[in-house]
Structures are given as C-alpha cells and as structure tokens.
Amino acid sequence: MSSVAGTTTPGATALWFHRPEPRPDARLRLVCVPYAGAGAGVFKPWAARLPDDVELVAVRLPGRENRVRERPYSRWLPLTAAFSAALAEQIASPYVLFGHSMGGMLAYEAVTRPMSRAPERVVISGCRAPGTARELPMIHDLPDARFVEHVARLAAAPPQVLANPALLRLLLPMLRADFRLAETWPQGPARPVPVPVTTLWGVDDEVAPRAAVAAWRSLALQGFRSHGVAGGHFFLHDSADEVCALLRGDTARRT
C-alpha cells in the first residue's frame, strides 16, 4: 500500500470524484461526502432521483474502491487541505456540498477554512455539531477483533466485507483511519459556517440525535434549515426517496 496519504497532483485530483451520470452542462453540482467506512458508490442510486440539471458528484476518499491501495487519511488538517485542493481543481461552481456523519464533519472542515470557491450551501446530515457530546465510545484503537465487532454493531461496513477475512484485512486500515477521524473531531474551537446550512437528522438516530444536530443553528450565521427524516443513523439509505426530495428542494433553481 502506498506510503503517501492521498494525492493532489494535477489530474490525480480527479480520483477524488465519481460522477455516476455525467452531466457536463449541469446548472449545479451536488458534491456528496460519505460516512466513515463508505465510498462513492453509496450515492450512486441518488443520481436518477435528482433534477436533470443537477449533477451528482460522489466523493471517493483514499483507501477504498479504486483508491484502495492509497493510504487513508487519519488526521484532519492534511485531509481537509487535500480535499479542498481537489474541490478547487475539479468542481465547477455553483455547487452544494453534502456530507453524512463523518462526511458532514469533512464538509464543515472544508467550508470553514479558506477556499477558492465556496459552495452555495452545505447540507450536514446525521452529524452532531461541534461542542456536543459524543454518544458512542472510542473504538479506533481497539484490538482488531473488538474493533470489527463494534463496526459490525454500528452497521458501518457491509456484512460481506466483515465476513471476508482477506477483504477485511485490506480495508481495516481505512476503517480505523475513518473512525479515528470521527472520534478525534472537532479539533479546536467551533467556527461559524460562512454559507447557508441545511441539517438532516434521523428521528431514531442514537449516534447524532436531534438535539445534537439542532446545535448547528448557532454556527449557521448565513441561514439555517433543518429536517427530520424517518430512520436511524443510516436514514440516507432507509429513506433515500425522502432525503432526495429534500435535496431537490435545496438544489432547486431560485427565481
């Protein structure tokens, strides 16, 4: 596996993004960052649910899918810098930035630091606000067997991955790195979000409950919307139609 975490060399930044249904003439891009342990593929079903003038762009972080041989990021500052550089090079404006769980954390880190082109809006989904209490114990430093047991309990990786020892060995560094990121966030005081914010929360989510998500309001100085969605922490799958309907509202043409 590569000893260098990620890459931002020209052309290589294209590896950060997957367009399931390319729409080069789209009016708007919806850039979606996955949760810990997930890849760009989790967003593929959304492409057909979006308006024809909106292009779905799914983020593919190092350590998974066709980037499985790259070393995953386990620290926030290098990850945020690399992701922001890739956004600047590969994503045309205007765009909306969506992130679920750890993906919401990365969206927040990117948008609250210097960017060449900010998104029109950030949609933070299933993600507690900085400064709110964690609902789960730390697991990223546990021995392999116990770590995998916790990942399985959280349903944070597909069962077929956890049941395949060779595949699990390949993906374990990525899973640990992702959980380390999620469990060491935030670092430093909370920063206000310089663009409008939408939050989504699962009505049965015990990882990022309603009160922890509602706390984003105090950081959303440019406008705030919030929506509850049926389901637990992975409501973006269980209630995909409802989530996509809300995203269609956030990406609609403004007259």
C-alpha positions as CSV (number, residue, x, y, z in Angstrom):
1,M,0.0,0.0,0.0
2,S,1.2,3.5,-0.8
3,S,3.1,5.3,2.0
4,V,1.7,8.6,0.9
5,A,-1.8,9.5,2.1
6,G,-3.8,10.7,-0.9
7,T,-2.6,13.0,-3.7
8,T,-3.4,16.4,-5.1
9,T,-1.2,16.4,-8.2
10,P,-2.9,17.8,-11.3
11,G,-5.1,15.2,-12.9
12,A,-4.8,12.9,-9.9
13,T,-7.4,15.1,-8.1
14,A,-9.9,13.6,-10.5
15,L,-9.7,10.4,-8.4
16,W,-11.5,12.1,-5.6
17,F,-14.8,12.3,-7.5
18,H,-17.1,9.9,-9.3
19,R,-20.0,11.1,-11.5
20,P,-22.5,8.2,-11.9
21,E,-24.4,10.1,-14.6
22,P,-22.1,12.8,-16.0
23,R,-23.9,16.0,-16.8
24,P,-21.2,18.4,-18.0
25,D,-23.8,21.1,-18.8
26,A,-25.5,20.9,-15.4
27,R,-26.7,24.1,-13.8
28,L,-25.4,22.9,-10.3
29,R,-23.3,20.1,-8.8
30,L,-24.3,18.2,-5.7
31,V,-21.0,17.0,-4.1
32,C,-21.6,14.2,-1.6
33,V,-19.1,13.1,1.0
34,P,-19.7,9.6,2.5
35,Y,-19.7,8.5,6.1
36,A,-16.9,6.5,7.8
37,G,-16.0,3.3,6.0
38,A,-18.1,4.2,2.9
39,G,-17.2,5.0,-0.7
40,A,-18.6,7.0,-3.5
41,G,-20.8,4.0,-4.5
42,V,-23.3,4.7,-1.7
43,F,-24.6,7.7,-3.5
44,K,-25.0,6.1,-7.0
45,P,-28.8,5.5,-6.6
46,W,-29.3,9.2,-6.0
47,A,-28.3,10.3,-9.5
48,A,-31.6,9.3,-11.1
49,R,-33.6,11.0,-8.3
50,L,-32.1,14.5,-8.9
51,P,-33.3,17.1,-11.4
52,D,-31.9,16.8,-14.9
53,D,-29.9,20.0,-14.5
54,V,-28.1,18.8,-11.3
55,E,-25.1,16.6,-11.5
56,L,-24.4,14.2,-8.6
57,V,-20.6,14.1,-7.8
58,A,-19.7,11.5,-5.2
59,V,-16.5,11.9,-3.2
60,R,-14.1,8.9,-3.1
61,L,-11.6,9.2,-0.3
62,P,-8.3,7.3,-0.4
63,G,-8.3,3.8,0.9
64,R,-11.4,2.4,-0.7
65,E,-12.9,1.4,-4.1
66,N,-10.4,2.2,-6.9
67,R,-8.2,4.1,-4.4
68,V,-7.9,1.1,-2.1
69,R,-4.1,0.9,-2.5
70,E,-3.7,4.5,-1.2
71,R,-3.0,5.2,2.4
72,P,-6.1,6.7,4.0
73,Y,-6.0,9.9,5.9
74,S,-6.2,9.7,9.7
75,R,-5.6,13.4,10.5
76,W,-8.0,16.3,9.8
77,L,-5.7,19.1,8.6
78,P,-4.0,17.0,5.7
79,L,-7.3,15.5,4.7
80,T,-9.1,18.9,4.6
81,A,-6.2,20.5,2.6
82,A,-6.2,17.7,0.1
83,F,-10.0,17.6,-0.3
84,S,-10.2,21.4,-0.7
85,A,-7.5,21.4,-3.3
86,A,-9.4,18.6,-5.2
87,L,-12.6,20.6,-5.0
88,A,-10.9,23.7,-6.4
89,E,-9.5,21.9,-9.3
90,Q,-12.3,19.5,-10.3
91,I,-15.6,21.0,-9.2
92,A,-17.1,23.9,-11.2
93,S,-19.3,26.5,-9.4
94,P,-22.0,26.7,-8.4
95,Y,-22.2,23.6,-6.2
96,V,-23.8,22.4,-3.0
97,L,-21.7,20.3,-0.5
98,F,-23.4,17.4,1.2
99,G,-21.9,15.2,3.9
100,H,-23.3,12.5,6.1
101,S,-21.8,11.7,9.6
102,M,-18.0,11.8,9.1
103,G,-18.7,13.3,5.7
104,G,-20.6,16.1,7.4
105,M,-17.5,16.7,9.5
106,L,-15.3,17.0,6.4
107,A,-17.8,19.3,4.7
108,Y,-17.7,21.5,7.8
109,E,-13.9,21.5,8.0
110,A,-13.6,22.4,4.3
111,V,-16.1,25.2,4.2
112,T,-14.9,26.9,7.4
113,R,-11.3,27.2,6.2
114,P,-10.1,29.3,3.3
115,M,-11.5,28.1,0.0
116,S,-11.0,29.4,-3.5
117,R,-14.7,28.9,-4.3
118,A,-17.2,28.2,-1.5
119,P,-20.4,26.2,-2.1
120,E,-23.8,27.8,-2.4
121,R,-24.9,25.8,0.7
122,V,-23.7,23.0,2.9
123,V,-26.0,20.1,3.8
124,I,-24.9,18.4,7.1
125,S,-26.6,15.1,7.6
126,G,-26.6,12.7,10.6
127,C,-23.8,14.7,12.2
128,R,-23.7,16.3,15.6
129,A,-22.5,19.9,15.9
130,P,-19.0,20.6,17.3
131,G,-19.1,21.0,21.0
132,T,-21.9,18.4,21.6
133,A,-21.2,15.2,23.5
134,R,-20.3,12.0,21.7
135,E,-22.9,9.3,22.1
136,L,-20.5,6.4,21.4
137,P,-17.3,5.1,23.0
138,M,-14.0,5.4,21.2
139,I,-13.1,2.3,19.2
140,H,-10.4,3.2,16.7
141,D,-7.5,1.9,18.9
142,L,-9.2,-1.3,20.0
143,P,-7.6,-4.7,19.0
144,D,-8.8,-5.9,15.6
145,A,-11.4,-8.4,16.8
146,R,-13.1,-6.0,19.2
147,F,-12.9,-3.1,16.6
148,V,-14.6,-5.3,14.0
149,E,-17.2,-6.3,16.5
150,H,-18.1,-2.6,17.1
151,V,-18.1,-1.8,13.4
152,A,-20.5,-4.6,12.8
153,R,-22.7,-3.5,15.6
154,L,-22.9,0.0,14.1
155,A,-23.5,-1.4,10.6
156,A,-20.7,0.9,9.4
157,A,-19.4,-1.7,6.9
158,P,-21.3,-4.1,4.6
159,P,-21.7,-7.6,6.2
160,Q,-20.0,-9.2,3.1
161,V,-16.9,-7.2,3.9
162,L,-16.8,-8.2,7.6
163,A,-17.4,-11.8,6.6
164,N,-14.5,-11.9,4.1
165,P,-11.1,-12.1,6.0
166,A,-9.0,-11.2,3.0
167,L,-11.1,-8.2,2.1
168,L,-11.4,-7.1,5.7
169,R,-7.6,-7.2,6.1
170,L,-7.3,-4.9,3.1
171,L,-9.9,-2.4,4.3
172,L,-9.1,-2.5,8.0
173,P,-6.6,0.4,7.8
174,M,-9.2,2.6,6.1
175,L,-11.9,1.7,8.6
176,R,-9.5,2.5,11.5
177,A,-8.4,5.8,9.9
178,D,-12.0,6.9,9.3
179,F,-13.1,6.1,12.9
180,R,-10.0,7.9,14.2
181,L,-11.1,11.0,12.3
182,A,-14.7,10.8,13.5
183,E,-13.6,10.2,17.1
184,T,-11.0,13.0,17.2
185,W,-13.3,15.6,15.8
186,P,-13.6,18.5,16.3
187,Q,-10.1,19.9,17.0
188,G,-10.1,23.4,18.3
189,P,-13.0,25.8,18.9
190,A,-16.1,25.8,16.7
191,R,-16.0,28.1,13.7
192,P,-19.2,29.7,12.1
193,V,-20.2,28.4,8.7
194,P,-19.9,31.1,6.1
195,V,-22.7,29.8,3.8
196,P,-26.3,28.7,4.4
197,V,-26.7,25.4,6.2
198,T,-29.3,22.7,6.0
199,T,-29.2,19.9,8.5
200,L,-30.9,16.4,8.2
201,W,-31.4,14.2,11.3
202,G,-32.8,10.7,11.7
203,V,-35.8,10.6,14.0
204,D,-34.4,7.4,15.6
205,D,-30.7,8.2,15.3
206,E,-28.9,7.5,18.5
207,V,-25.5,8.5,17.1
208,A,-26.4,12.0,16.1
209,P,-29.7,12.7,17.9
210,R,-32.0,15.6,17.1
211,A,-30.6,17.9,19.9
212,A,-27.0,17.4,18.8
213,V,-27.9,18.2,15.2
214,A,-30.0,21.2,16.2
215,A,-27.0,22.8,17.8
216,W,-25.7,23.6,14.3
217,R,-28.1,26.5,14.3
218,S,-25.7,28.6,16.5
219,L,-23.0,28.3,13.8
220,A,-25.2,28.9,10.8
221,L,-25.0,32.7,10.6
222,Q,-26.0,32.9,6.9
223,G,-29.2,30.9,7.2
224,F,-30.4,27.6,8.6
225,R,-32.9,24.9,7.7
226,S,-33.4,21.6,9.4
227,H,-35.4,18.5,8.5
228,G,-36.2,15.2,10.4
229,V,-36.1,12.1,8.3
230,A,-37.6,8.7,9.1
231,G,-34.9,6.2,10.3
232,G,-31.8,5.7,12.4
233,H,-28.2,6.8,11.7
234,F,-28.3,5.5,8.1
235,F,-31.5,7.1,7.2
236,L,-29.9,8.3,3.9
237,H,-30.3,4.7,2.7
238,D,-33.5,3.7,4.5
239,S,-35.3,6.9,3.5
240,A,-33.5,7.7,0.3
241,D,-36.6,9.0,-1.5
242,E,-37.3,11.4,1.3
243,V,-33.7,12.6,1.5
244,C,-33.5,13.1,-2.3
245,A,-36.8,15.1,-2.2
246,L,-35.3,17.4,0.4
247,L,-32.1,17.7,-1.7
248,R,-34.2,18.6,-4.7
249,G,-35.5,21.5,-2.7
250,D,-32.0,22.6,-1.7
251,T,-30.8,22.4,-5.3
252,A,-33.8,23.9,-7.0
253,R,-33.4,26.9,-9.3
254,R,-34.1,30.1,-7.4
255,T,-36.1,32.7,-9.3
